[in-house]
């Protein structure tokens, strides 16, 4: 059984995990980059891509908060930790 919806079927973005949303976003970008699409299809892909990006950003924000809550100082106080990589990518 495949994790991807059947052709023409759309999955609710709010139900997607980060990995699922990112994979769909990457597929949408690849399809847009190929070009040759009807205007309406391009707009649909773009709109869904924006929503997928927002879903990914929201899930990353939630994950960052979880990490911040898990990091404790020696005294038992919670400390915020910068979860970004050294090169500034999130």
TORTIDO-423404 format. One record per residue: residue number from 0; residue in three letters; x negated, y, z of N, C-alpha, C, O in turn. Coordinates in nm, 2 decimals, always signed. Example, Ala and Ser with C-alpha at 12.3 -4.5 7.8 and 13.67 -1.06 7.14 Angstrom:
% residues 2
  num  residuo      nx      ny      nz     cax     cay     caz      cx      cy      cz      ox      oy      oz
    0      ala   -1.32   -0.57   +0.78   -1.23   -0.45   +0.78   -1.32   -0.33   +0.78   -1.42   -0.33   +0.85
    1      ser   -1.28   -0.22   +0.71   -1.37   -0.11   +0.71   -1.29   +0.00   +0.79   -1.34   +0.11   +0.80
***
This chain:
% residues 90
  num  residuo      nx      ny      nz     cax     cay     caz      cx      cy      cz      ox      oy      oz
    0      unk   -0.08   -0.12   +0.00   +0.00   +0.00   +0.00   -0.09   +0.12   +0.00   -0.18   +0.13   +0.08
    1      unk   -0.06   +0.22   -0.09   -0.14   +0.34   -0.10   -0.09   +0.45   -0.01   +0.02   +0.46   +0.02
    2      unk   -0.19   +0.54   +0.04   -0.15   +0.65   +0.13   -0.10   +0.76   +0.05   -0.04   +0.86   +0.11
    3      unk   -0.12   +0.76   -0.08   -0.07   +0.87   -0.17   +0.07   +0.85   -0.21   +0.11   +0.74   -0.23
    4      unk   +0.14   +0.96   -0.23   +0.28   +0.95   -0.27   +0.29   +0.91   -0.42   +0.19   +0.93   -0.49
    5      unk   +0.40   +0.85   -0.45   +0.42   +0.82   -0.59   +0.43   +0.94   -0.68   +0.46   +1.05   -0.63
    6      unk   +0.41   +0.93   -0.81   +0.41   +1.05   -0.90   +0.54   +1.12   -0.88   +0.65   +1.06   -0.88
    7      unk   +0.53   +1.25   -0.87   +0.65   +1.33   -0.86   +0.70   +1.35   -0.72   +0.80   +1.42   -0.70
    8      unk   +0.65   +1.27   -0.63   +0.70   +1.27   -0.49   +0.60   +1.36   -0.41   +0.48   +1.35   -0.42
    9      unk   +0.66   +1.45   -0.32   +0.58   +1.54   -0.24   +0.60   +1.50   -0.10   +0.71   +1.48   -0.05
   10      unk   +0.48   +1.50   -0.03   +0.48   +1.47   +0.12   +0.49   +1.60   +0.19   +0.43   +1.70   +0.15
   11      unk   +0.56   +1.61   +0.30   +0.57   +1.72   +0.39   +0.43   +1.75   +0.44   +0.37   +1.67   +0.51
   12      unk   +0.38   +1.87   +0.42   +0.25   +1.91   +0.46   +0.23   +1.91   +0.61   +0.12   +1.87   +0.66
   13      unk   +0.33   +1.94   +0.68   +0.32   +1.94   +0.83   +0.30   +1.80   +0.89   +0.25   +1.78   +1.00
   14      unk   +0.32   +1.69   +0.81   +0.30   +1.56   +0.85   +0.17   +1.50   +0.82   +0.13   +1.39   +0.86
   15      unk   +0.09   +1.58   +0.74   -0.04   +1.53   +0.69   -0.15   +1.55   +0.80   -0.15   +1.65   +0.88
   16      unk   -0.24   +1.45   +0.81   -0.36   +1.46   +0.89   -0.46   +1.56   +0.82   -0.43   +1.59   +0.71
   17      unk   -0.56   +1.60   +0.89   -0.66   +1.69   +0.83   -0.72   +1.62   +0.71   -0.73   +1.69   +0.60
   18      unk   -0.76   +1.50   +0.72   -0.82   +1.43   +0.60   -0.73   +1.42   +0.48   -0.77   +1.43   +0.37
   19      unk   -0.60   +1.39   +0.51   -0.50   +1.38   +0.40   -0.48   +1.51   +0.33   -0.48   +1.52   +0.21
   20      unk   -0.47   +1.62   +0.41   -0.44   +1.75   +0.36   -0.56   +1.80   +0.28   -0.55   +1.86   +0.17
   21      unk   -0.68   +1.77   +0.33   -0.81   +1.81   +0.26   -0.82   +1.74   +0.13   -0.86   +1.80   +0.03
   22      unk   -0.79   +1.61   +0.13   -0.80   +1.53   +0.01   -0.70   +1.58   -0.10   -0.73   +1.59   -0.22
   23      unk   -0.58   +1.61   -0.06   -0.48   +1.66   -0.15   -0.52   +1.80   -0.20   -0.50   +1.83   -0.32
   24      unk   -0.57   +1.88   -0.12   -0.62   +2.01   -0.16   -0.73   +2.00   -0.26   -0.73   +2.07   -0.36
   25      unk   -0.82   +1.91   -0.24   -0.93   +1.89   -0.34   -0.88   +1.84   -0.47   -0.93   +1.88   -0.58
   26      unk   -0.78   +1.75   -0.47   -0.72   +1.70   -0.59   -0.65   +1.82   -0.67   -0.66   +1.83   -0.79
   27      unk   -0.58   +1.90   -0.59   -0.51   +2.02   -0.65   -0.61   +2.11   -0.72   -0.59   +2.16   -0.83
   28      unk   -0.72   +2.14   -0.65   -0.82   +2.23   -0.70   -0.88   +2.17   -0.83   -0.90   +2.24   -0.93
   29      unk   -0.91   +2.04   -0.83   -0.96   +1.97   -0.95   -0.87   +1.98   -1.06   -0.91   +2.01   -1.18
   30      unk   -0.74   +1.96   -1.04   -0.64   +1.97   -1.15   -0.63   +2.11   -1.20   -0.62   +2.13   -1.32
   31      unk   -0.63   +2.21   -1.11   -0.63   +2.35   -1.16   -0.76   +2.38   -1.24   -0.75   +2.45   -1.34
   32      unk   -0.87   +2.33   -1.20   -1.00   +2.36   -1.27   -1.00   +2.30   -1.40   -1.07   +2.35   -1.49
   33      unk   -0.93   +2.19   -1.43   -0.93   +2.13   -1.56   -0.86   +2.21   -1.66   -0.90   +2.21   -1.78
   34      unk   -0.77   +2.29   -1.61   -0.70   +2.38   -1.70   -0.60   +2.31   -1.79   -0.58   +2.19   -1.78
   35      unk   -0.54   +2.39   -1.88   -0.44   +2.33   -1.98   -0.31   +2.30   -1.92   -0.23   +2.23   -1.98
   36      unk   -0.28   +2.35   -1.80   -0.15   +2.33   -1.73   -0.05   +2.43   -1.77   -0.09   +2.54   -1.81
   37      unk   +0.07   +2.39   -1.77   +0.18   +2.49   -1.78   +0.18   +2.59   -1.67   +0.13   +2.55   -1.56
   38      unk   +0.22   +2.71   -1.69   +0.22   +2.81   -1.59   +0.29   +2.77   -1.47   +0.24   +2.79   -1.36
   39      unk   +0.41   +2.71   -1.48   +0.49   +2.67   -1.36   +0.41   +2.57   -1.28   +0.41   +2.57   -1.16
   40      unk   +0.35   +2.47   -1.35   +0.27   +2.37   -1.27   +0.15   +2.43   -1.20   +0.12   +2.40   -1.09
   41      unk   +0.09   +2.53   -1.27   -0.03   +2.60   -1.20   +0.02   +2.67   -1.08   -0.05   +2.67   -0.98
   42      unk   +0.13   +2.74   -1.09   +0.18   +2.81   -0.97   +0.22   +2.72   -0.86   +0.19   +2.74   -0.74
   43      unk   +0.28   +2.60   -0.89   +0.32   +2.50   -0.79   +0.20   +2.45   -0.72   +0.19   +2.44   -0.60
   44      unk   +0.09   +2.42   -0.80   -0.03   +2.37   -0.74   -0.10   +2.47   -0.65   -0.15   +2.44   -0.54
   45      unk   -0.10   +2.60   -0.70   -0.16   +2.71   -0.62   -0.08   +2.73   -0.49   -0.14   +2.74   -0.38
   46      unk   +0.05   +2.73   -0.49   +0.13   +2.75   -0.37   +0.11   +2.64   -0.27   +0.09   +2.66   -0.15
   47      unk   +0.11   +2.52   -0.32   +0.09   +2.40   -0.23   -0.05   +2.40   -0.18   -0.08   +2.37   -0.06
   48      unk   -0.15   +2.45   -0.26   -0.28   +2.46   -0.22   -0.30   +2.55   -0.10   -0.37   +2.53   -0.01
   49      unk   -0.23   +2.67   -0.11   -0.24   +2.77   +0.00   -0.18   +2.70   +0.13   -0.24   +2.72   +0.24
   50      unk   -0.07   +2.63   +0.12   -0.01   +2.57   +0.23   -0.10   +2.46   +0.29   -0.11   +2.45   +0.41
   51      unk   -0.17   +2.39   +0.20   -0.26   +2.28   +0.25   -0.38   +2.35   +0.32   -0.43   +2.29   +0.42
   52      unk   -0.43   +2.46   +0.27   -0.54   +2.53   +0.33   -0.50   +2.57   +0.47   -0.58   +2.56   +0.56
   53      unk   -0.38   +2.63   +0.48   -0.33   +2.67   +0.61   -0.32   +2.56   +0.71   -0.35   +2.57   +0.83
   54      unk   -0.27   +2.44   +0.66   -0.26   +2.32   +0.75   -0.40   +2.28   +0.79   -0.42   +2.25   +0.91
   55      unk   -0.50   +2.28   +0.70   -0.63   +2.24   +0.74   -0.69   +2.34   +0.84   -0.75   +2.29   +0.94
   56      unk   -0.67   +2.47   +0.82   -0.72   +2.57   +0.91   -0.66   +2.55   +1.05   -0.73   +2.57   +1.15
   57      unk   -0.53   +2.53   +1.05   -0.46   +2.51   +1.18   -0.51   +2.39   +1.26   -0.53   +2.40   +1.38
   58      unk   -0.53   +2.28   +1.19   -0.58   +2.16   +1.25   -0.72   +2.18   +1.30   -0.75   +2.13   +1.41
   59      unk   -0.80   +2.25   +1.23   -0.94   +2.28   +1.27   -0.94   +2.36   +1.40   -1.01   +2.34   +1.49
   60      unk   -0.85   +2.46   +1.40   -0.83   +2.55   +1.52   -0.79   +2.47   +1.64   -0.85   +2.49   +1.75
   61      unk   -0.70   +2.38   +1.62   -0.66   +2.29   +1.73   -0.77   +2.20   +1.78   -0.79   +2.18   +1.90
   62      unk   -0.85   +2.15   +1.69   -0.96   +2.06   +1.73   -1.06   +2.14   +1.80   -1.12   +2.09   +1.90
   63      unk   -1.09   +2.27   +1.76   -1.19   +2.35   +1.83   -1.14   +2.38   +1.97   -1.22   +2.37   +2.06
   64      unk   -1.01   +2.40   +1.99   -0.96   +2.43   +2.13   -0.98   +2.30   +2.21   -1.01   +2.31   +2.33
   65      unk   -0.95   +2.18   +2.15   -0.97   +2.06   +2.23   -1.12   +2.04   +2.27   -1.14   +2.00   +2.39
   66      unk   -1.21   +2.07   +2.18   -1.35   +2.06   +2.22   -1.39   +2.16   +2.33   -1.46   +2.13   +2.42
   67      unk   -1.34   +2.28   +2.32   -1.37   +2.38   +2.42   -1.32   +2.34   +2.56   -1.38   +2.36   +2.66
   68      unk   -1.20   +2.27   +2.56   -1.15   +2.23   +2.69   -1.23   +2.11   +2.74   -1.22   +2.09   +2.87
   69      unk   -1.29   +2.03   +2.66   -1.37   +1.92   +2.71   -1.50   +1.95   +2.76   -1.56   +1.87   +2.84
   70      unk   -1.56   +2.06   +2.72   -1.69   +2.10   +2.76   -1.69   +2.16   +2.89   -1.62   +2.26   +2.91
   71      unk   -1.76   +2.11   +2.99   -1.75   +2.16   +3.12   -1.89   +2.20   +3.17   -1.99   +2.14   +3.13
   72      unk   -1.90   +2.31   +3.25   -2.03   +2.35   +3.31   -2.05   +2.26   +3.43   -1.96   +2.18   +3.47
   73      unk   -2.17   +2.26   +3.48   -2.21   +2.18   +3.59   -2.12   +2.20   +3.71   -2.09   +2.11   +3.79
   74      unk   -2.07   +2.32   +3.73   -1.98   +2.35   +3.84   -1.84   +2.31   +3.82   -1.75   +2.33   +3.91
   75      unk   -1.81   +2.25   +3.70   -1.68   +2.20   +3.67   -1.59   +2.30   +3.60   -1.47   +2.28   +3.58
   76      unk   -1.64   +2.42   +3.58   -1.57   +2.52   +3.50   -1.57   +2.49   +3.35   -1.67   +2.44   +3.30
   77      unk   -1.46   +2.52   +3.29   -1.46   +2.51   +3.15   -1.54   +2.62   +3.08   -1.53   +2.73   +3.12
   78      unk   -1.61   +2.58   +2.98   -1.69   +2.68   +2.90   -1.66   +2.67   +2.76   -1.65   +2.56   +2.70
   79      unk   -1.64   +2.78   +2.69   -1.62   +2.78   +2.55   -1.75   +2.75   +2.48   -1.86   +2.81   +2.52
   80      unk   -1.75   +2.67   +2.38   -1.87   +2.63   +2.30   -1.84   +2.67   +2.16   -1.74   +2.64   +2.10
   81      unk   -1.94   +2.73   +2.09   -1.93   +2.76   +1.95   -1.94   +2.63   +1.88   -2.05   +2.56   +1.88
   82      unk   -1.83   +2.59   +1.81   -1.83   +2.46   +1.74   -1.87   +2.47   +1.60   -1.87   +2.37   +1.52
   83      unk   -1.92   +2.59   +1.56   -1.97   +2.60   +1.42   -2.11   +2.55   +1.40   -2.18   +2.54   +1.50
   84      unk   -2.15   +2.52   +1.28   -2.28   +2.47   +1.25   -2.37   +2.59   +1.25   -2.33   +2.70   +1.25
   85      unk   -2.51   +2.56   +1.25   -2.61   +2.67   +1.25   -2.60   +2.76   +1.13   -2.63   +2.88   +1.14
   86      unk   -2.56   +2.71   +1.02   -2.55   +2.79   +0.89   -2.43   +2.88   +0.89   -2.41   +2.95   +0.79
   87      unk   -2.34   +2.87   +0.99   -2.22   +2.95   +1.00   -2.10   +2.89   +0.93   -1.99   +2.94   +0.94
   88      unk   -2.11   +2.77   +0.87   -2.00   +2.70   +0.81   -1.91   +2.65   +0.92   -1.97   +2.60   +1.02
   89      unk   -1.78   +2.65   +0.90   -1.69   +2.59   +1.00   -1.64   +2.46   +0.96   -1.57   +2.40   +1.03
***
